């Protein structure tokens, strides 16, 4: 089946905002979205391109959905369209993804290993079957929070809930000497996370397991945790507040994301009732990450 590339070019801030919206909009459909620096004959350093790769038969409907979502946010809605040759679109998307910096972390694809600097905590993550390349604002916000935490507190026992590709678990292993338990409801994500941990040389300290909730035996065997990370969504975060608090040691930290800024008050109220207090908020690409302490 033939494919098409839908793309628009804008200033970096606008392009990043558009990318965050489109990635969230199209992620569940498995439609690749890429953000990369555009070649500009005028020599501008502030031109970035957002691309969507879609089957030709679905491209019109996808362009309409994308334009509606971007228009609601006051962003550009005019996509250019071009046919493309058959390809591995996961690989194509990966080649166009720029490295992501968040605190001391830099997330790169295996094609871009030269990007890290001497003091970076580098994480190699290739686009694949599980969510999380570090490019989404929720993941980047969690990385920034973890970078902040690692400079201030010793962390020894970590739980990463909803690990996806394992990027946050790997980040915790990079920044600390902790052992990390990474859980996800999706067994494919668990396999990907374990493989990525091995790729990054931290497989011995990251254990990935399939778990639907906090009742899993491996979680029970590892409590209490001094850091729990959960990059999911507001409703699941509210639902797990009591269990998360019970499994977090006194003085421990929770990093929560998958949130919109207007959900901050409700989440903080829920977790305050479970004995956690607000420490720090980070907003990346329109997504909110919260740091709380018990």
C-alpha positions as semicolon CSV with decimal commas, in nm:
position;residue;x (nm);y (nm);z (nm)
1;X;0,000;0,000;0,000
2;X;0,134;0,345;-0,091
3;X;0,209;0,593;0,180
4;X;0,218;0,970;0,201
5;X;0,402;1,220;0,415
6;X;0,197;1,506;0,558
7;X;0,421;1,783;0,683
8;X;0,430;2,143;0,798
9;X;0,719;2,373;0,883
10;X;0,721;2,634;1,159
11;X;0,939;2,804;1,417
12;X;1,083;2,565;1,673
13;X;0,843;2,647;1,959
14;X;0,539;2,617;1,732
15;X;0,664;2,296;1,573
16;X;0,733;2,137;1,912
17;X;0,384;2,226;2,034
18;X;0,233;2,080;1,718
19;X;0,443;1,764;1,752
20;X;0,327;1,708;2,112
21;X;-0,038;1,738;2,012
22;X;-0,006;1,515;1,706
23;X;0,198;1,248;1,884
24;X;-0,068;1,224;2,156
25;X;-0,351;1,231;1,900
26;X;-0,212;0,958;1,673
27;X;-0,014;0,737;1,911
28;X;-0,294;0,485;1,976
29;X;-0,339;0,442;1,599
30;X;0,027;0,355;1,553
31;X;0,078;0,644;1,310
32;X;0,439;0,773;1,316
33;X;0,496;1,143;1,386
34;X;0,842;1,300;1,358
35;X;0,998;1,632;1,453
36;X;1,325;1,742;1,299
37;X;1,519;2,052;1,208
38;X;1,437;2,166;0,856
39;X;1,689;2,259;0,593
40;X;1,644;2,629;0,521
41;X;1,804;2,799;0,225
42;X;1,780;3,132;0,408
43;X;2,009;3,001;0,680
44;X;1,753;3,023;0,960
45;X;1,817;2,804;1,265
46;X;1,455;2,827;1,378
47;X;1,272;2,624;1,113
48;X;1,147;2,283;1,220
49;X;0,938;2,028;1,037
50;X;0,660;1,808;1,176
51;X;0,583;1,499;0,965
52;X;0,305;1,242;0,972
53;X;0,343;0,916;0,776
54;X;0,015;0,756;0,672
55;X;-0,135;0,511;0,426
56;X;-0,260;0,689;0,116
57;X;-0,616;0,572;0,171
58;X;-0,629;0,719;0,523
59;X;-0,421;1,033;0,466
60;X;-0,712;1,269;0,400
61;X;-0,896;1,169;0,719
62;X;-0,576;1,187;0,923
63;X;-0,496;1,532;0,785
64;X;-0,846;1,650;0,885
65;X;-0,807;1,512;1,239
66;X;-0,463;1,667;1,273
67;X;-0,577;2,004;1,141
68;X;-0,875;2,008;1,379
69;X;-0,655;1,932;1,681
70;X;-0,394;2,190;1,585
71;X;-0,654;2,454;1,501
72;X;-0,814;2,412;1,845
73;X;-0,475;2,498;1,996
74;X;-0,425;2,799;1,769
75;X;-0,146;2,629;1,572
76;X;-0,090;2,606;1,194
77;X;-0,316;2,358;1,017
78;X;-0,194;2,361;0,656
79;X;-0,016;2,036;0,567
80;X;0,182;1,976;0,253
81;X;0,148;1,629;0,106
82;X;0,394;1,415;-0,084
83;X;0,401;1,048;-0,185
84;X;0,676;0,834;-0,041
85;X;0,828;0,500;-0,128
86;X;0,740;0,193;0,075
87;X;0,959;0,187;0,385
88;X;0,989;0,084;0,746
89;X;0,814;0,387;0,896
90;X;0,932;0,319;1,248
91;X;1,289;0,338;1,117
92;X;1,212;0,641;0,901
93;X;1,057;0,824;1,195
94;X;1,356;0,738;1,412
95;X;1,601;0,882;1,159
96;X;1,417;1,214;1,174
97;X;1,396;1,236;1,554
98;X;1,637;1,484;1,701
99;X;1,815;1,400;2,030
100;X;1,620;1,514;2,336
101;X;1,785;1,688;2,630
102;X;1,623;1,697;2,974
103;X;1,846;1,799;3,264
104;X;2,165;1,595;3,234
105;X;1,990;1,331;3,025
106;X;2,007;1,305;2,649
107;X;1,793;1,049;2,468
108;X;1,922;0,941;2,127
109;X;1,853;0,673;1,870
110;X;2,116;0,413;1,793
111;X;2,182;0,602;1,469
112;X;2,294;0,911;1,662
113;X;2,540;0,789;1,926
114;X;2,779;1,078;1,863
115;X;2,535;1,332;2,008
116;X;2,609;1,292;2,385
117;X;2,869;1,512;2,556
118;X;3,113;1,407;2,826
119;X;2,889;1,484;3,126
120;X;2,563;1,363;2,974
121;X;2,365;1,071;3,104
122;X;2,300;0,917;2,763
123;X;2,011;0,681;2,690
124;X;1,975;0,499;2,360
125;X;1,612;0,429;2,269
126;X;1,493;0,330;1,924
127;X;1,132;0,381;1,817
128;X;0,954;0,048;1,841
129;X;0,651;-0,141;1,961
130;X;0,635;0,020;2,307
131;X;0,555;0,380;2,395
132;X;0,835;0,615;2,491
133;X;1,128;0,751;2,294
134;X;1,181;1,047;2,526
135;X;1,044;1,293;2,273
136;X;0,703;1,328;2,433
137;X;0,672;1,611;2,686
138;X;0,561;1,371;2,960
139;X;0,873;1,156;2,932
140;X;1,104;1,456;2,897
141;X;0,944;1,614;3,204
142;X;1,004;1,299;3,407
143;X;1,367;1,293;3,293
144;X;1,410;1,655;3,399
145;X;1,256;1,576;3,739
146;X;1,480;1,272;3,783
147;X;1,786;1,477;3,691
148;X;1,688;1,733;3,957
149;X;1,629;1,461;4,218
150;X;1,957;1,279;4,151
151;X;2,157;1,591;4,238
152;X;1,990;1,620;4,578
153;X;1,904;1,280;4,723
154;X;2,037;0,927;4,733
155;X;1,803;0,679;4,566
156;X;1,842;0,304;4,614
157;X;1,510;0,133;4,532
158;X;1,294;0,248;4,239
159;X;0,958;0,147;4,093
160;X;0,870;0,259;3,740
161;X;0,496;0,207;3,684
162;X;0,387;0,187;3,320
163;X;0,743;0,160;3,195
164;X;0,667;0,144;2,820
165;X;1,001;0,136;2,640
166;X;1,185;0,150;2,975
167;X;1,337;0,493;2,923
168;X;1,265;0,615;3,279
169;X;1,390;0,293;3,437
170;X;1,709;0,319;3,232
171;X;1,741;0,685;3,330
172;X;1,715;0,594;3,699
173;X;1,989;0,336;3,652
174;X;2,205;0,593;3,472
175;X;2,165;0,861;3,740
176;X;2,176;0,646;4,056
177;X;2,310;0,321;4,195
178;X;1,956;0,199;4,258
179;X;1,792;-0,125;4,159
180;X;1,484;-0,062;3,948
181;X;1,164;-0,261;3,912
182;X;0,987;-0,164;3,588
183;X;0,625;-0,273;3,541
184;X;0,371;-0,253;3,261
185;X;0,037;-0,413;3,184
186;X;0,158;-0,487;2,830
187;X;0,390;-0,791;2,804
188;X;0,533;-0,658;2,477
189;X;0,636;-0,336;2,655
190;X;0,801;-0,544;2,928
191;X;1,006;-0,733;2,668
192;X;1,105;-0,407;2,494
193;X;1,199;-0,242;2,824
194;X;1,421;-0,535;2,922
195;X;1,590;-0,531;2,580
196;X;1,648;-0,156;2,599
197;X;1,797;-0,191;2,947
198;X;2,043;-0,445;2,810
199;X;2,119;-0,220;2,513
200;X;2,209;0,058;2,757
201;X;2,426;-0,164;2,975
202;X;2,198;-0,157;3,281
203;X;2,015;-0,486;3,233
204;X;2,152;-0,622;3,560
205;X;1,983;-0,344;3,760
206;X;1,652;-0,311;3,573
207;X;1,399;-0,590;3,619
208;X;1,093;-0,564;3,395
209;X;0,773;-0,752;3,484
210;X;0,415;-0,763;3,363
211;X;0,192;-0,626;3,639
212;X;-0,159;-0,481;3,629
213;X;-0,142;-0,310;3,970
214;X;0,049;-0,283;4,296
215;X;-0,057;-0,633;4,410
216;X;0,210;-0,808;4,203
217;X;0,437;-1,031;4,412
218;X;0,757;-0,868;4,283
219;X;0,634;-0,527;4,397
220;X;0,537;-0,666;4,738
221;X;0,881;-0,824;4,772
222;X;1,063;-0,497;4,698
223;X;0,878;-0,246;4,921
224;X;0,934;0,016;5,040
225;X;1,051;0,225;4,744
226;X;1,229;0,556;4,786
227;X;1,128;0,663;4,433
228;X;0,813;0,574;4,238
229;X;0,769;0,706;3,884
230;X;0,435;0,686;3,702
231;X;0,403;0,841;3,358
232;X;0,047;0,746;3,269
233;X;-0,270;0,961;3,278
234;X;-0,465;1,163;3,533
235;X;-0,744;0,914;3,606
236;X;-0,514;0,615;3,668
237;X;-0,289;0,837;3,880
238;X;-0,584;0,935;4,098
239;X;-0,695;0,573;4,126
240;X;-0,352;0,451;4,239
241;X;-0,281;0,730;4,490
242;X;-0,350;0,521;4,801
243;X;-0,148;0,221;4,679
244;X;0,139;0,440;4,563
245;X;0,160;0,610;4,901
246;X;0,152;0,275;5,086
247;X;0,448;0,149;4,880
248;X;0,655;0,469;4,913
249;X;0,880;0,504;5,217
250;X;0,864;0,808;5,441
251;X;1,080;1,077;5,281
252;X;1,046;0,908;4,941
253;X;0,969;1,085;4,613
254;X;0,696;1,032;4,355
255;X;0,735;1,160;3,999
256;X;0,398;1,174;3,823
257;X;0,325;1,268;3,463
258;X;0,084;1,222;3,176
259;X;-0,093;1,532;3,306
260;X;-0,226;1,852;3,159
261;X;-0,156;2,172;3,354
262;X;-0,526;2,219;3,437
263;X;-0,524;1,882;3,618
264;X;-0,263;1,995;3,869
265;X;-0,495;2,099;4,153
266;X;-0,702;1,780;4,143
267;X;-0,397;1,552;4,142
268;X;-0,228;1,745;4,422
269;X;-0,543;1,732;4,635
270;X;-0,570;1,355;4,584
271;X;-0,209;1,289;4,678
272;X;-0,210;1,537;4,965
273;X;-0,488;1,331;5,122
274;X;-0,250;1,032;5,108
275;X;0,033;1,211;5,286
276;X;0,236;1,343;4,991
277;X;0,329;1,709;4,956
278;X;0,414;1,913;4,650
279;X;0,778;1,979;4,573
280;X;0,817;2,081;4,209
281;X;0,627;2,119;3,882
282;X;0,775;2,095;3,533
283;X;0,594;2,178;3,209
284;X;0,735;2,047;2,881
285;X;0,556;2,093;2,550
286;X;0,226;2,156;2,725
287;X;0,247;1,853;2,958
288;X;0,282;1,867;3,336
289;X;0,515;1,659;3,554
290;X;0,484;1,672;3,934
291;X;0,740;1,586;4,201
292;X;0,589;1,496;4,538
293;X;0,746;1,387;4,866
294;X;0,601;1,169;5,140
